[in-house]
Amino acid sequence: MERIVEFELLDQVFSFKTDLPEEMVREIQQILKEKEKEIAQKYRFLPPLKVAVLMLLQISSEYVKIKKEQEDLRRALLEKAAEIDDYIEKGSLGCA
């Protein structure tokens, strides 16, 4: 069920509609808070817009990295599945 969720980021309150589970919303909010804190501590005098852009770049970079790792794992699993399939196929031919 779609609902309105509010969260604070860079001293501003944002509202948006979502149908994501509450646990996922909280996890997203936690990631944003951690990134905000990490960047704000490292770059104390940056204006909020630049902090937001750095957050966006870092989170996007992490997303791309995870997406590539997932694709690599998917490819490796498909290769192993094909090897197992070949092994089973050869084994059943030998038993006939």
Secondary structure, 3 states (H helix, E strand, C coil): CCEEEEEEECCEEEEEEECCCHHHHHHHHHHHHHHHHHHHHHCCCCCHHHHHHHHHHHHHHHHHHHHHHHHHHHHHHHHHHHHHHHHHHHHHHHHC
